[in-house]
Amino acid sequence: MYKYLFGPVPSRRLGMSLGVDLVPKKVCSLDCVYCEVGKTTKLSLERKEYINADCIKDELTHYLKNNPSPDYITITASGEPTLNQHLGAIIDFIKQTKADIPVALITNGSLLYDPEVRKEMMKADLLLPSLDAATNDVFKKINRPAEDLTVEMCIEGIISLRKEFEGKIWLEVFILPGYNDSKEELTALKEVILKVNPDSIHLNTLDRPGTVANLRGASREELQRVVDFWQMDKVEIVAKLKQVETQQTYRKDTASAILETVARRPCTLEDLTKMLGLKSEEIEKQLKQLIEECKLESVAQDRGVFYQLLEKDMD
């Protein structure tokens, strides 16, 4: 079982994506109310070696020697990956080891005000920063940032990144009804997005339980109203994951793949079936075994039964 890698899983935007985790759960610069990973336990802007770079490199080396190549290697985290001070070294290692596999970086964009962080991103092929608010009041309400972090810092960082980065930037905006969908906030967001000028704008919304009770995701109609209100090109509603009929099975160690996946976020049987490219019967068999071994538990939520690690296995 890999500790710092997960997948490959079929991404909504990146095809089959091998995830690389750069910080432990849940070290982050934000404590977003909608986060599917869970509440932030260490809220910080401090960059340091949260995970040893050599350990990550060893797992990448083993995976790439023993498995088919994914469509993307995606740097992400059970928190914010740019907090790891070895971000640049990990990207360099991937490009040196498998130059033919594009590297994507998913970030909440909160550390882009730092020129060193932006410099370390330059060898990636695709950057996917987030921006959920354009005013400080909404930023604090939906993203709950670390002390001293302002939305102006995030905005200026993304604008600076766009000027410096030659690859593609896909900007994600997470729409949460009652938080950032007012006409005033959407107007402010549009003004910022026009300044950033990303290659694509992706609208997303809540699909799994967040960290605050009684949240709901925006409906397809509500997301379309945002698109219509903005009247901008390059805006795409990120659809729910669809089953890939001819999907290749990238992993034979099913139980390990399940544990690696749910360690990062709870999943339903349907989620795992789509992610791992296996029949539901095989997934159900493994889930039953993992529950009997006291490695997983099932929790009923609005969208269905979610499987997650038992508390004792979350370290």
Secondary structure, DSSP 8 states (H G I E B T S, - for coil): --SSEEEEEEETTTEEEEEEE-S-TTEESB--TT-SS---SEE----B-SS-HHHHHHHHHHHHHHS---SEEEEE-SS-GGGBTTHHHHHHHHHHH-TTS-EEEEE-STTTTSHHHHHHTTT-SEEEEB---SSHHHHHHHT-B-TT--HHHHHHHHHHHHHH--SEEEEEEE--TTTS-SHHHHHHHHHHHHHH--SEEEEE---S--SSTT-----HHHHHHHHHHH--TTEEE-------TT-----S-HHHHHHHHHTTS-EEHHHHHHHHT--HHHHHHHHHHHHHTTSEEEEEETTEEEEEE-GGG--
